[in-house]
């Protein structure tokens, strides 16, 4: 009996202890719960503050970018010869009658081409004038345009001394054999690009202006969009073959060339048949890639030749006679000599038919 009473007492005490523990834990949980809620609310509050601060920061950055863009645009508009845009749609087709032999040769030996009268904004002859094709070294016209615009804007000077980079030293193809141990005047790089079509000089110009070729190529494509040349695409600064070729159309190439005609500094070298760099050390001869037409075709004053396998021989040639300017572009010709012959005859016909000269 005593044993049973003891067992019952232990059971009762155990039950009392259990209920007491449950009550205590329950009270403790209730006291902790508000603290958890406070912490969660604080986290949510801080998160919302960070989101608002982030939105404000993004807004400030966006505003700053817009202000800088407007500032750059204003600066460009005061120095940029392209502020009076020449649009592809400004040109009207008039189609002069070419001699039958020339017409057949152009049709058989070119992939695309155009002859424009810049004064009248007329297309005198054309073949696939809006078809984008590889442009090889005619690419350099855009590089040269951006360079001379930066000079006119006062951002750089042709008298600047440029330290040659190791990247420029590695550029192949037609070159002036830049050495990373040398420093060269920007003017010498500029004329080597225009006269001699030097790939390494063109690369170094781009790197000097933008810090890297990649950044400069971005500028080239932005410029093409600003000029409303939607079919021109650039992947490098000099036209050397890569995974993707630089492309443009005959009409858009002619328009880029027309802007270059506004700069005496460009014409000084685009009309030059022979010049030198490194005159004080080891003179390097710059023979014009356009010398055949400069010698034989009256009034020719530029602008750029090109060749890679995918483009064939191509040319954008500018010509002025008695204040009248014509621009011929030929693309996809098999041989450079034939290309120049066709360009010369095309220009002569253009002047003869239009101005009786």
C-alpha positions as CSV (number, residue, x, y, z in Angstrom):
1,X,0.0,0.0,0.0
2,X,2.8,2.4,0.9
3,X,4.5,1.4,-2.3
4,X,1.4,2.3,-4.3
5,X,1.1,5.6,-2.5
6,X,4.7,6.4,-3.2
7,X,4.3,5.6,-6.9
8,X,1.1,7.7,-7.1
9,X,3.0,10.6,-5.4
10,X,5.8,10.3,-7.9
11,X,3.4,10.3,-10.8
12,X,1.5,13.3,-9.5
13,X,4.8,15.2,-8.9
14,X,5.9,14.3,-12.4
15,X,2.7,15.5,-13.9
16,X,2.9,18.8,-11.9
17,X,6.6,19.2,-13.1
18,X,5.6,18.5,-16.7
19,X,2.8,21.0,-16.8
20,X,5.1,23.6,-15.1
21,X,7.8,23.0,-17.8
22,X,5.3,23.3,-20.6
23,X,3.9,26.5,-19.2
24,X,7.3,28.0,-18.7
25,X,8.4,27.1,-22.2
26,X,5.2,28.5,-23.6
27,X,5.8,31.8,-21.8
28,X,9.4,31.9,-23.0
29,X,8.3,31.3,-26.6
30,X,5.8,34.1,-26.3
31,X,8.4,36.5,-25.0
32,X,10.8,35.6,-27.8
33,X,8.3,35.9,-30.6
34,X,8.0,39.7,-30.6
35,X,11.8,39.9,-30.8
36,X,11.8,37.7,-34.0
37,X,9.1,39.9,-35.5
38,X,11.1,43.0,-34.7
39,X,14.2,41.6,-36.3
40,X,12.2,40.6,-39.4
41,X,10.6,44.0,-39.7
42,X,14.0,45.6,-39.3
43,X,15.4,43.5,-42.1
44,X,12.5,44.4,-44.4
45,X,12.9,48.1,-43.4
46,X,16.6,48.1,-44.2
47,X,16.1,46.2,-47.5
48,X,13.5,48.8,-48.6
49,X,16.0,51.6,-47.7
50,X,18.7,50.0,-49.8
51,X,16.3,49.6,-52.7
52,X,15.4,53.3,-52.5
53,X,19.0,54.3,-52.2
54,X,19.9,52.1,-55.2
55,X,17.1,53.6,-57.3
56,X,18.3,57.1,-56.4
57,X,21.9,56.2,-57.3
58,X,20.8,54.8,-60.7
59,X,18.8,57.9,-61.3
60,X,21.9,60.1,-60.6
61,X,24.1,58.0,-62.8
62,X,21.6,58.1,-65.7
63,X,21.3,61.9,-65.3
64,X,25.1,62.2,-65.3
65,X,25.4,60.1,-68.5
66,X,22.7,62.1,-70.3
67,X,24.5,65.4,-69.3
68,X,27.9,64.1,-70.6
69,X,26.3,62.8,-73.8
70,X,24.7,66.2,-74.4
71,X,28.0,67.9,-73.7
72,X,29.8,65.7,-76.1
73,X,27.1,66.2,-78.8
74,X,27.3,70.0,-78.4
75,X,31.1,69.9,-78.7
76,X,30.9,67.7,-81.8
77,X,28.3,69.9,-83.4
78,X,30.7,72.8,-83.3
79,X,33.6,71.0,-84.9
80,X,32.1,68.1,-86.9
81,X,32.1,68.6,-90.7
82,X,29.3,66.0,-90.8
83,X,26.8,68.2,-88.8
84,X,25.1,68.8,-92.2
85,X,24.2,65.2,-92.8
86,X,24.2,63.8,-96.3
87,X,21.7,61.0,-96.2
88,X,21.4,58.1,-98.7
89,X,17.9,59.2,-99.4
90,X,19.2,62.6,-100.6
91,X,20.5,61.1,-103.8
92,X,18.2,60.7,-106.8
93,X,18.8,58.2,-109.7
94,X,19.3,59.8,-113.1
95,X,21.3,56.9,-114.8
96,X,23.4,58.3,-117.6
97,X,24.0,56.3,-120.8
98,X,27.4,54.7,-120.6
99,X,29.2,53.3,-123.6
100,X,28.1,49.7,-124.3
101,X,31.6,48.3,-123.8
102,X,32.1,50.0,-120.4
103,X,28.7,49.1,-119.3
104,X,29.3,45.4,-120.1
105,X,32.7,45.5,-118.4
106,X,31.3,47.0,-115.2
107,X,28.5,44.4,-115.2
108,X,30.8,41.5,-115.7
109,X,33.7,42.5,-113.5
110,X,32.2,44.2,-110.4
111,X,30.1,42.9,-107.6
112,X,28.7,46.3,-106.9
113,X,29.5,50.0,-107.5
114,X,28.3,53.5,-107.9
115,X,29.1,56.9,-109.5
116,X,27.6,60.0,-107.9
117,X,27.6,63.6,-108.8
118,X,28.2,65.2,-105.3
119,X,27.2,68.7,-106.4
120,X,23.8,67.6,-107.8
121,X,23.4,64.7,-105.4
122,X,22.7,62.4,-108.4
123,X,23.4,58.7,-108.9
124,X,24.7,58.5,-112.5
125,X,25.4,54.8,-112.5
126,X,24.9,52.1,-109.9
127,X,25.0,48.4,-109.4
128,X,23.6,47.0,-106.1
129,X,24.3,50.3,-104.5
130,X,22.7,49.4,-101.2
131,X,24.1,45.9,-100.8
132,X,26.5,45.5,-97.9
133,X,29.8,43.8,-98.9
134,X,33.3,43.4,-97.4
135,X,35.2,46.7,-97.8
136,X,38.8,45.7,-96.8
137,X,41.0,48.8,-96.3
138,X,38.3,51.2,-97.4
139,X,37.5,50.7,-93.6
140,X,40.3,53.2,-92.9
141,X,38.1,56.1,-94.2
142,X,36.1,55.9,-91.0
143,X,39.2,55.7,-88.8
144,X,40.7,58.7,-90.6
145,X,37.4,60.6,-90.3
146,X,37.2,60.1,-86.5
147,X,40.9,61.0,-86.1
148,X,40.6,64.3,-88.0
149,X,37.4,65.2,-86.2
150,X,39.2,64.7,-82.9
151,X,42.0,67.0,-84.2
152,X,39.5,69.7,-85.2
153,X,37.8,69.4,-81.8
154,X,41.1,70.1,-80.0
155,X,41.1,66.7,-78.3
156,X,44.4,65.7,-80.0
157,X,47.0,67.3,-82.3
158,X,48.8,65.9,-85.3
159,X,51.9,67.1,-83.6
160,X,51.3,64.7,-80.6
161,X,54.1,62.2,-79.9
162,X,52.6,58.7,-79.8
163,X,54.3,55.9,-77.9
164,X,54.0,52.8,-80.1
165,X,52.3,49.9,-78.3
166,X,53.2,46.2,-78.4
167,X,49.8,45.5,-79.9
168,X,50.4,47.9,-82.8
169,X,53.8,46.3,-83.3
170,X,52.1,42.9,-83.9
171,X,49.7,44.1,-86.7
172,X,50.5,42.5,-90.0
173,X,49.7,42.9,-93.6
174,X,50.7,46.2,-95.3
175,X,52.6,48.0,-92.6
176,X,55.3,50.5,-91.7
177,X,56.9,48.1,-89.2
178,X,56.1,49.9,-86.0
179,X,58.4,49.1,-83.0
180,X,57.2,49.3,-79.4
181,X,60.5,51.0,-78.5
182,X,59.8,54.0,-80.8
183,X,57.7,57.1,-80.5
184,X,56.1,58.6,-83.6
185,X,54.3,61.8,-84.4
186,X,50.6,61.3,-84.9
187,X,51.0,63.1,-88.2
188,X,53.3,60.4,-89.5
189,X,50.8,57.7,-88.5
190,X,48.0,59.7,-90.1
191,X,49.8,60.0,-93.5
192,X,51.0,56.4,-93.4
193,X,47.3,55.3,-93.0
194,X,46.1,57.6,-95.9
195,X,49.0,57.3,-98.4
196,X,50.3,53.8,-97.7
197,X,47.2,52.2,-96.2
198,X,49.4,51.0,-93.3
199,X,47.5,48.6,-91.0
200,X,49.7,49.0,-88.0
201,X,49.6,52.8,-88.2
202,X,45.8,52.8,-88.4
203,X,45.6,50.5,-85.4
204,X,47.9,52.8,-83.4
205,X,45.8,55.8,-84.3
206,X,42.7,54.1,-83.0
207,X,44.5,52.9,-79.8
208,X,45.8,56.4,-79.2
209,X,42.4,58.0,-79.6
210,X,40.3,55.5,-77.6
211,X,42.7,53.5,-75.4
212,X,42.0,50.2,-77.3
213,X,41.0,49.1,-80.7
214,X,37.8,47.5,-79.2
215,X,36.7,50.9,-77.8
216,X,37.5,52.7,-81.0
217,X,35.5,50.2,-83.1
218,X,32.5,51.0,-80.9
219,X,33.1,54.7,-81.8
220,X,33.2,53.7,-85.5
221,X,29.8,52.0,-85.3
222,X,28.3,54.8,-83.3
223,X,29.5,57.3,-85.9
224,X,28.0,55.2,-88.7
225,X,24.6,55.3,-86.9
226,X,24.9,59.1,-86.4
227,X,25.6,59.5,-90.1
228,X,22.5,57.3,-90.9
229,X,24.6,54.6,-92.6
230,X,22.7,51.6,-91.3
231,X,24.4,49.0,-93.4
232,X,28.0,49.8,-92.4
233,X,29.4,47.5,-89.7
234,X,32.9,47.6,-88.3
235,X,34.7,44.9,-86.4
236,X,38.3,46.3,-86.7
237,X,39.9,49.6,-87.6
238,X,41.9,48.7,-90.7
239,X,40.0,46.1,-92.7
240,X,42.2,43.1,-92.1
241,X,40.4,39.8,-92.5
242,X,38.9,38.4,-89.3
243,X,36.1,36.1,-88.3
244,X,33.7,38.8,-89.5
245,X,34.5,41.3,-92.2
246,X,33.8,45.0,-92.1
247,X,31.0,45.7,-94.5
248,X,29.3,48.6,-96.2
249,X,27.5,49.6,-99.4
250,X,28.8,51.5,-102.4
251,X,26.5,54.4,-101.5
252,X,27.5,54.6,-97.9
253,X,31.2,54.4,-98.8
254,X,30.8,57.3,-101.1
255,X,29.1,59.3,-98.4
256,X,31.9,58.7,-95.9
257,X,34.4,59.8,-98.6
258,X,32.4,63.0,-99.2
259,X,32.9,64.0,-95.5
260,X,36.7,63.5,-95.8
261,X,36.8,66.0,-98.7
262,X,36.0,68.7,-96.2
263,X,39.4,68.4,-94.5
264,X,42.5,69.9,-96.2
265,X,44.7,67.8,-93.9
266,X,43.2,64.7,-95.4
267,X,43.5,65.9,-99.0
268,X,47.1,66.9,-98.4
269,X,47.9,63.2,-98.1
270,X,45.2,61.6,-100.2
271,X,46.6,63.5,-103.2
272,X,50.2,62.6,-102.4
273,X,51.9,59.9,-104.5
274,X,55.1,59.6,-102.5
275,X,56.3,60.7,-99.0
276,X,58.5,59.5,-96.2
277,X,58.5,58.9,-92.5
278,X,61.4,58.4,-90.1
279,X,63.4,60.9,-92.2
280,X,65.9,61.5,-89.5
281,X,66.7,57.9,-88.8
282,X,65.9,55.2,-91.4
283,X,63.7,56.8,-94.0
284,X,60.6,54.7,-94.9
285,X,59.0,55.3,-98.3
286,X,55.2,55.8,-98.4
287,X,54.0,55.0,-102.0
288,X,50.4,55.7,-102.6
289,X,48.1,52.7,-103.1
290,X,46.1,55.0,-105.4
291,X,49.1,56.3,-107.5
292,X,47.8,54.9,-110.8
293,X,44.7,57.1,-110.7
294,X,46.5,60.1,-109.2
295,X,48.9,60.0,-112.1
296,X,46.5,59.2,-115.0
297,X,43.1,60.6,-114.1
298,X,42.6,64.3,-114.1
299,X,41.2,65.7,-110.8
300,X,41.5,62.6,-108.7
301,X,42.2,63.7,-105.0
302,X,41.5,60.5,-103.0
303,X,40.4,58.4,-101.4
304,X,41.0,54.7,-100.5
305,X,41.7,51.4,-102.1
306,X,41.4,47.9,-100.6
307,X,41.9,44.2,-101.0
308,X,41.3,41.1,-99.1
309,X,40.2,37.7,-100.5
310,X,36.5,38.1,-99.5
311,X,36.3,41.7,-100.9
312,X,38.3,41.4,-104.1
313,X,39.9,44.7,-105.3
314,X,37.8,47.7,-104.3
315,X,38.1,51.4,-104.4
316,X,36.5,54.7,-103.4
317,X,37.8,57.4,-105.7
318,X,37.0,61.1,-105.4
319,X,37.6,63.5,-108.2
320,X,37.1,67.3,-108.7
321,X,37.2,69.1,-112.0
322,X,36.2,72.8,-112.4
323,X,34.5,72.7,-109.0
324,X,32.4,69.7,-109.8
325,X,33.0,66.6,-107.6
326,X,32.3,63.0,-108.5
327,X,32.8,59.9,-106.4
328,X,33.1,56.4,-107.8
329,X,33.0,53.2,-105.8
330,X,33.8,49.8,-107.2
331,X,33.7,46.6,-105.2
332,X,34.6,43.0,-105.9
333,X,36.9,43.5,-108.9
334,X,39.4,40.7,-109.5
335,X,42.4,42.8,-110.3
336,X,43.6,46.2,-109.1
337,X,44.7,47.3,-112.5
338,X,41.2,46.5,-114.0
339,X,39.6,48.2,-111.0
340,X,41.5,51.4,-111.7
341,X,40.9,51.3,-115.4
342,X,37.1,51.0,-114.9
343,X,37.1,53.7,-112.3
344,X,38.9,56.1,-114.6
345,X,36.6,55.4,-117.5
346,X,33.5,55.7,-115.3
347,X,34.7,59.2,-114.0
348,X,35.5,60.4,-117.5
349,X,32.1,59.4,-118.7
350,X,30.4,61.0,-115.8
351,X,32.0,64.4,-116.5
352,X,31.6,64.1,-120.3
353,X,27.9,63.3,-120.1
354,X,27.0,65.7,-117.2
355,X,29.3,68.7,-117.8
356,X,30.5,68.2,-121.4
357,X,34.1,68.3,-120.1
